[in-house]
Amino acid sequence: MKRPQLFTLLSSFGVAAGMILAAALVAWIGSTALGSFEVWQDALESARHYLWWWRALLYSVLFTLWWDLLRRYRNRPQDQQRVKRIGVLGLVLSICFELTRL
């Protein structure tokens, strides 16, 4: 059974809103716990090296999962094209994200 496009769009907006709210909550808790937002930023800056390794690990796991999904859909060309498009979109978004962090 195929889901309506409006439901897919609304659920995507819901996930995005949830992620933004979670990030805001983490920033608020961190700044409250450390006293100010500037101290929170300094703490994140001091952990920058570890966060780089975390992002590298995250990207490698996501790539491995995408590659496995692509391999599973080898015999279904239409689904394989969809997985490739999702992979390209994910790659473009991650490159844009990393370029904004420079």
Secondary structure in CASP SS format (residue, H / E / C, confidence):
PFRMAT SS
TARGET T0000
AUTHOR 0000-0000-0000
METHOD secondary structure of the structure
MODEL  1
M C 1.00
K C 1.00
R C 1.00
P C 1.00
Q H 1.00
L H 1.00
F H 1.00
T H 1.00
L H 1.00
L H 1.00
S H 1.00
S H 1.00
F H 1.00
G H 1.00
V H 1.00
A H 1.00
A H 1.00
G H 1.00
M H 1.00
I H 1.00
L H 1.00
A H 1.00
A H 1.00
A H 1.00
L H 1.00
V H 1.00
A H 1.00
W H 1.00
I H 1.00
G H 1.00
S H 1.00
T H 1.00
A H 1.00
L H 1.00
G C 1.00
S C 1.00
F H 1.00
E H 1.00
V H 1.00
W H 1.00
Q H 1.00
D H 1.00
A H 1.00
L H 1.00
E H 1.00
S H 1.00
A C 1.00
R H 1.00
H H 1.00
Y H 1.00
L H 1.00
W H 1.00
W H 1.00
W H 1.00
R H 1.00
A H 1.00
L H 1.00
L H 1.00
Y H 1.00
S H 1.00
V H 1.00
L H 1.00
F H 1.00
T H 1.00
L H 1.00
W H 1.00
W H 1.00
D H 1.00
L H 1.00
L H 1.00
R H 1.00
R H 1.00
Y C 1.00
R C 1.00
N C 1.00
R C 1.00
P H 1.00
Q H 1.00
D H 1.00
Q H 1.00
Q H 1.00
R H 1.00
V H 1.00
K H 1.00
R H 1.00
I H 1.00
G H 1.00
V H 1.00
L H 1.00
G H 1.00
L H 1.00
V H 1.00
L H 1.00
S H 1.00
I H 1.00
C H 1.00
F H 1.00
E H 1.00
L H 1.00
T H 1.00
R C 1.00
L C 1.00
END
